[in-house]
Amino acid sequence: MQRYVIVGSGVAGISAIEALRETDRSGEITLIGDEVHNYYSRPGLAYYLTGELAEEYLFPLSRNDFKNLNLRHLQARVVSIDPLEHRLRLNTGETLNYDRLLIAVGASALSLNIPGNDLAGVVKLDNLEDARQIIRLARKARRAVVVGGGITALEIVEGLLARGVRTHFLLRGETYWSNVLDQVESGIVLHKLQEEGVQVHFNTEIEKILGNRGKVAGIQTRDGQRLACDILAYAIGVRPRIQLAQASGLKTNRGILVDNQLRTNASDVFAAGDVAEVYDPFSGRSVIDSLWGPARDQGRIAGKNMAGASAHYSKPIPFNVTRLANLTTMIIGTVGKGVDHDLVGIARGDSETWRQLPEAIAAQSDFDVNRLRILVGQRTLLGAIVMGDQSLSKALHHLIINKVDISAIRDRLLQAGAPLASLITDHYLKLREADARTLH
Ligand SMILES: Cc1cc2nc3c(=O)[nH]c(=O)nc-3n(C[C@H](O)[C@H](O)[C@H](O)COP(=O)(O)OP(=O)(O)OC[C@H]3O[C@@H](n4cnc5c(N)ncnc54)[C@H](O)[C@@H]3O)c2cc1C
């Protein structure tokens, strides 16, 4: 009987177990996770913070689902791995032997290394405990300062706002999420926040956090400005948790290096999810996704391969649907380039391929607060961002994911004032009609 050990009870770890069980009903599975909570939805934390989602809805699997997976769940932290001996050690002192091991330990928020970061009231949003803490603090807090330029920072701003906390949002540059959004899109988001009462501070960096009796009392910016607050929240990027792998002699770069079967350089050791750095044939480089969908898919492939298959993972075209200042936003493929000034390292939703693709030509269309931007390559659409009205999303998703030839409409798309929406929809519908005819 095979002994499988999965480290990390996030989406990559759980998907691996689900895939494992489809093939191997009897192998012994041990899941080791260091969080007090069972598997929950990290993307759901944003909606939990705003109060739109009750905590119980964060947990995708029922007690019965877990029972059916037939696993041993240890709440512990893995402190070392010995790949040669096929053994690992927990913080409890216990050691475990494995035949196949999956490292799915995710990524953690970068810390804010400035004076005062140990004061009560300094928070991040990495996990459910963090979200609970923000909610607890928001009950009494009157003012908050949020630092960071990506999705998580915005999610914290919106959560605090929904809980009646007056919020300052500090941006290092002139725009929000500059490695993905262009100036207009950033402007739309920030304008909506300002309308809701958020005070946005541009070109502002925090120098230190001011305290009073061990608690946050305010912040001081580099240009000497002081803002009073009871909460200081930061979201300045994430970093894959590679220390365990590094110490075990596994090959790492920014993440744990894996081949397209999610195998590391050590035999019988796999890695998946936010911690894994996967080779991407599309860009010819290894990349980290930091997204829920790819973590789930990688987990599945790793799980199958741990059970003896030879399944291949191919990195999908980046795709994310999120909500920015109450605007549903679909981001797909290549939409941004350049260096992000607000985040350190990789941003969630920023797949590095967005910066590595050949020059693309942007065609844009604005109507009301909805916005569409598409990036047109030589024969295909390379990316799109759709803010607000999502009626075009399905067609764009299909055209981009399937790399559909758009030569027939390319020139018209690029003409000034082109009716983008109808050109795209017509092309999509014609394709579907043609597909339907082929099927009959
Ligand atoms: C607030 C927030 C919002 C997000 N929103 C979105 C979104 O809208 N869309 C999207 O695509 N993605 C989103 N993400 C990112 C997404 O959640 C991650 O890409 C995904 O959770 C990665 O899954 P994972 O299984 O690789 O890692 P994780 O979910 O991070 O799970 C890893 C687990 O391993 C545990 N662990 C770490 N070290 C050890 C150890 N030594 N021993 C035992 N256990 C250990 C960790 O505590 C954690 O529980 C969001 C993330 C956050 C934090």
The ligand as a Tripos MOL2 file, in Angstrom:
@<TRIPOS>MOLECULE
LIG
   53    58     1     0     0
SMALL
NO_CHARGES

@<TRIPOS>ATOM
      1 C1         -7.1490   37.4430    0.3320 C.3       1 LIG1
      2 C2         -6.8590   36.6330   -0.8880 C.ar      1 LIG1
      3 C3         -7.6760   36.7450   -2.0040 C.ar      1 LIG1
      4 C4         -7.4230   36.0210   -3.1540 C.ar      1 LIG1
      5 N1         -8.2500   36.1770   -4.2420 N.ar      1 LIG1
      6 C5         -8.0070   35.4710   -5.3650 C.ar      1 LIG1
      7 C6         -8.8810   35.5870   -6.5060 C.ar      1 LIG1
      8 O1         -9.8430   36.3600   -6.5040 O.2       1 LIG1
      9 N2         -8.6120   34.8280   -7.6040 N.ar      1 LIG1
     10 C7         -7.5520   33.9640   -7.6520 C.ar      1 LIG1
     11 O2         -7.3440   33.2900   -8.6690 O.2       1 LIG1
     12 N3         -6.7060   33.8460   -6.5900 N.ar      1 LIG1
     13 C8         -6.9130   34.5640   -5.4570 C.ar      1 LIG1
     14 N4         -6.0660   34.4340   -4.3810 N.ar      1 LIG1
     15 C9         -4.8960   33.5400   -4.5190 C.3       1 LIG1
     16 C10        -5.2790   32.1050   -4.2610 C.3       1 LIG1
     17 O3         -6.0040   32.0270   -3.0760 O.3       1 LIG1
     18 C11        -4.0280   31.2520   -4.2190 C.3       1 LIG1
     19 O4         -3.4450   31.2700   -5.5090 O.3       1 LIG1
     20 C12        -4.3210   29.8010   -3.8120 C.3       1 LIG1
     21 O5         -4.9420   29.7660   -2.5540 O.3       1 LIG1
     22 C13        -3.0270   28.9820   -3.7740 C.3       1 LIG1
     23 O6         -3.3090   27.7030   -3.2930 O.3       1 LIG1
     24 P1         -2.1920   26.7630   -2.6710 P.3       1 LIG1
     25 O7         -2.9040   25.5030   -2.3010 O.co2     1 LIG1
     26 O8         -1.0210   26.7100   -3.5590 O.co2     1 LIG1
     27 O9         -1.6800   27.5070   -1.3660 O.3       1 LIG1
     28 P2         -2.4710   28.0300   -0.0030 P.3       1 LIG1
     29 O10        -3.9040   28.2020   -0.3370 O.co2     1 LIG1
     30 O11        -1.6690   29.1640    0.4090 O.co2     1 LIG1
     31 O12        -2.3170   26.7960    0.9470 O.3       1 LIG1
     32 C14        -1.0860   26.4310    1.5060 C.3       1 LIG1
     33 C15        -1.2840   25.9170    2.9120 C.3       1 LIG1
     34 O13        -0.0800   25.3160    3.3940 O.3       1 LIG1
     35 C16         0.1080   25.6870    4.7520 C.3       1 LIG1
     36 N5          1.5260   25.5230    5.0920 N.ar      1 LIG1
     37 C17         2.5620   26.3570    4.7920 C.ar      1 LIG1
     38 N6          3.7210   25.8710    5.2670 N.ar      1 LIG1
     39 C18         3.4240   24.7030    5.8950 C.ar      1 LIG1
     40 C19         4.2180   23.7470    6.5910 C.ar      1 LIG1
     41 N7          5.5450   23.8510    6.6950 N.pl3     1 LIG1
     42 N8          3.5790   22.6830    7.1410 N.ar      1 LIG1
     43 C20         2.2490   22.5270    7.0270 C.ar      1 LIG1
     44 N9          1.4610   23.4040    6.3700 N.ar      1 LIG1
     45 C21         2.0370   24.4790    5.8070 C.ar      1 LIG1
     46 C22        -0.3890   27.1150    4.7740 C.3       1 LIG1
     47 O14        -0.6720   27.5650    6.0820 O.3       1 LIG1
     48 C23        -1.6440   26.9940    3.9100 C.3       1 LIG1
     49 O15        -2.7340   26.5810    4.6710 O.3       1 LIG1
     50 C24        -6.3180   35.1420   -3.1930 C.ar      1 LIG1
     51 C25        -5.4830   35.0070   -2.0800 C.ar      1 LIG1
     52 C26        -5.7470   35.7390   -0.9320 C.ar      1 LIG1
     53 C27        -4.8460   35.5890    0.2650 C.3       1 LIG1
@<TRIPOS>BOND
     1     1     2 1
     2     2     3 ar
     3     2    52 ar
     4     3     4 ar
     5     4     5 ar
     6     4    50 ar
     7     5     6 ar
     8     6     7 ar
     9     6    13 1
    10     7     8 2
    11     7     9 ar
    12     9    10 ar
    13    10    11 2
    14    10    12 ar
    15    12    13 ar
    16    13    14 ar
    17    14    15 1
    18    14    50 ar
    19    15    16 1
    20    16    17 1
    21    16    18 1
    22    18    19 1
    23    18    20 1
    24    20    21 1
    25    20    22 1
    26    22    23 1
    27    23    24 1
    28    24    25 2
    29    24    26 1
    30    24    27 1
    31    27    28 1
    32    28    29 2
    33    28    30 1
    34    28    31 1
    35    31    32 1
    36    32    33 1
    37    33    34 1
    38    33    48 1
    39    34    35 1
    40    35    36 1
    41    35    46 1
    42    36    37 ar
    43    36    45 ar
    44    37    38 ar
    45    38    39 ar
    46    39    40 ar
    47    39    45 ar
    48    40    41 1
    49    40    42 ar
    50    42    43 ar
    51    43    44 ar
    52    44    45 ar
    53    46    47 1
    54    46    48 1
    55    48    49 1
    56    50    51 ar
    57    51    52 ar
    58    52    53 1
@<TRIPOS>SUBSTRUCTURE
     1 LIG1         1 GROUP 0 **** ****
